[in-house]
Amino acid sequence: MTARPSTAAVRQIGPATGFFLVFFVVPLAILFAMSFWTQDGFERIPGFDLANYLKATTSRLYPAVLLRTILVGFVTAAIVVPVAYALAWLMRFTFERRGRLILGVVLISLFSGYLVRIYAWRTILGTEGLLNAALLQLGLISEPITALIFSPWAVMIVLVGLLLPLAVLPIWSAMTNVGRDHVEGARDLGATGLRLHRTIILPMVLPGVGTAFALSFVLAAGDFVVPTMVGGAQGGTMVGNLIANEFRGSGADWPMGAALAFVIMGLLVLVHLVTTRLLRVVTRW
Amino acid sequence: MRPARDDAGSAGGSRAGRIVAALFVAVVLLYLFAPVVVTVLFSLTTSPRLSLPIEGLTLDWYREAFANPIFTIALTNSLLLAAITALVSVGLGVPFAFGLLRLRGRTRGTLVTASLLPAAVPALVLGIALAVFFSGIGVAQGLPNAAIGHILVALPFVILTLNARLETFDLSCLEAARDLGASPWQTFRDITFPLIRPSVLGAALLAAALSLDEFVVTWFNVGNQQTLPVLIWGLLRRGIDPTVNALATVVLLSLTGLVLGAALIARRRA
């Protein structure tokens, strides 16, 4: 009886595991190996060379773009997570039954078309866009705000809208473990307002908050469509653009693109580790 | 229903607090849906330039979009990919979720986390890794490659939803069926499948929706084939084209239909 379930389990788990191994683990491993190759003209030369990584960290272009990517990703996540937290809290404890409906509506926006939402923001934020037109008509501004589009700000405005619904999910599911009695008990003991959240609620939902932060941070920093569409050539380029260009651009250099991909993923993991540590310290005060 | 208690854990508790809370939610929803409203609105207006006030309403952009021969190809390919993604990711995900049921807590937790990893890696990285892989084994870019990419994107979410729903599944009823002499196939057909059908259907619709909307992994692997998002991307790069809004609205309606369908099925079961 003990041996049979385990062989059955292996048989059932096998196909999906195999799929992940062949089409996820192996390709990533190959990509990693390729990041140590070099490229001469159109020829890729296998080998073990740190040149791409050196170029990524010391050239004039790459470090600035990497830093901007990290900053945009971090700020986006730092806006998305508190809003998602507030939303989850309100849905659970203020709107109660209607909370689930609100959650449903928020999640529907997740499936309203990735490209479409990005493109529509261009219509809203453009120099002749809806927002500028509205502000002009209201007399709040005398000429269009050009920084609304083709800037890191535009990239963050769009990313926040794309990632917020995704970040609500893990926080909401962590929040379902918080009971009304927890909240009332904490209130009776004198923890109210911000203190209630910092000392009682936040520690309880910390795993969810961590997941939400990591998801929004990684997905924001790894996006290349948003900076392509609303980032502009000047200040909005992110590392995703550079990586995409190395794979589909004219002067394609796969090894360099691969190295950039691993540099940004490494940096993301690093920043994430530091952030979760800090968050833990803050909630322990 | 319990009367609303003023101190019942709400943000402000008081009436004013509730109003502030409602306003906050309204602003967030406006932010999330503004792009959607803009797209649908401008797919129906006569003015080719996007501007207010709206001059008149028309269905011309839809007519023009559907008349584009590439649209039919892109739509067919997208639907094909969505169907394949739904079938394969459910075919792989259902046994996986059942296999998890037989495992102990720790192994199970590790496997669930591992299966979610592809969703935590940027689509860009998944896309280029697959492109490098296929080029390495000498497979030219095309729809099959894109299909693999779509399954890779959808499978973690299929496993996540199935795992959550199957947590309440009682394996002992399968043992009972076996003890009564049912073959594995009979057990599956008469007991297991009827019980899990709603969850499976919901997961399949979710997978189809993810596939229909997938652009990044597709773009790096599909070569010069078309899908709806690839077509939309091409039009966007060429400049202002109002048929984009019409195409986008078509995608939007299909996605909403699939997701609402999944939600309704999940609800009927509960």
Interface residues (C-beta under 8 A of the other chain):
Chain A: P5 S6 A8 A9 V10 R11 Q12 I13 G14 P15 A16 T17 F19 F20 F23 F24 V26 P27 L28 I30 L31 M34 V83 A86 L87 W89 L90 F93 T94 F95 I102 G104 V105 V106 L107 I108 S109 F111 S112 G113 Y114 L115 V116 R117 I118 Y119 A120 W121 T123 I124 E128 G129 L130 A133 A134 V160 G161 L164 P165 R180 V183 E184 R187 A214 L215 V218 L219 A221 G222 D223 F224 V225 M229 G240 I243 A244 F247 R248 W254 G257 A258 A261 M265
Chain B: D7 A8 G9 S10 A11 G17 R18 A21 F24 V25 V28 L29 Y31 L32 F33 A34 P35 V36 V38 T39 F42 L50 S51 L52 G91 L92 G93 P95 F96 F98 G99 L100 R102 L103 L111 A114 S115 L117 P118 A120 V121 P122 A123 L124 V125 L126 I128 A129 L130 A131 V132 F133 G136 I148 I151 L152 L155 I159 A209 D213 F215 V216 W219 F220 P229 I232 W233 L236 V244 A248 V251 L252 L255 T256 L258 V259 L260 A263
